[in-house]
Amino acid sequence: MAMVVGAFLPQFDPKHDFPGYGIPSLVWFEQKGDGKWKEWVLERRHLVHPTVKCTDIDGNGDLNIVAGCFVIQYRPDQKLHSPWLEVWENQGKR
């Protein structure tokens, strides 16, 4: 079993609010046979994912990640830009 978790703090600007703080923003979890979970941090400091989905977008039998993105820019000095959608294609070999 696999699960992906995205962080959503759209007004957060890591350079301004917490410089050098590498908060995980997209994390893949895989359940192992012994009931424990293995964790992979895929992305840091891009806390704009209100929704994520694991699906086979290319029809090759492995899971890919589709993540929605949303940014709120409260301060005029912020230059936060993000696509509306990110696709993370699984590059693993079967």
N, C-alpha and C positions, 0 to 999 in steps of 0.2 A: 504494500500500500504506500502511496506517495501523497504528500500534501505540500502545497505552496502557500506561504503567508506573506502578505504585503503590508508595509507600514504606510499609514496615511496621516501625515501632519502637514497639510498643504501650505500653511503659512510659515513653516519652519525654514529658516535659511541657515544651514550649518556653518557657513563661512562667517556669518554675523553673530548668530546666537550662541554657538558652541564651536569655535574654531578647532580643527583637528580632532573632533569627536566623530569617530566612524560608526555611526549608528547603522545596524543592518536594516535594509529597506526591502529586500526580497530574499526570502529564505526557503529552501527546498528541504523537506523532511522525508525520510524514507524509513518505514517501519521494518525492523529486522525480525528474524524468526523468534528471538527470545523476548519479544515484547518491548524492546528498547528502540529508540529512534536515533538515526544518524542525521546530522544536520550539515547542510552546505549553505554558506552565505554567498548568494549570487551577486548581490549589489549592496553598496553602502551609500549613505548620504543623499539618497534620492527618494525622499519619503512622500511620494505622491501617488501611491497605488491604492485607491479605494476598493478595487475589485481585481481578482486574479482568477484564472481558470486553467486547469491542466486538461489538455485535449490533444488529439492526434490531428494536427492541422494539415499535414502533408501526406497522410495516408500510408505511412511506412511502418506503422505498428508501435511507435514509441511516443511517449508523451512530450508535448511542447507546452510552453507557458504563454498565455495571452494575458497581459496586464493593462488595465485601464489606468490612465494618468490624469491628474487634475491638480492645478497649481492655483493658489490664491496669492495675489501680490498686494500686500497691504501698504508697503512703503514705496514711495517713488524711486528710492535709491536701489531697490531690489531689481535684479535683472534675472528673474526666474523664468526659464523657458523649458517646455517639455512637450513631447508629442502627445497626442490624445490616446494613443495605443502603442504598446510595445509588444513585439513577438520575440520570444526566446526559443529558438529552434534547438532541439536536442541534437547534439553533434556526436553522441555516443555511438559506439559500434555494437551491433547485436551479434 
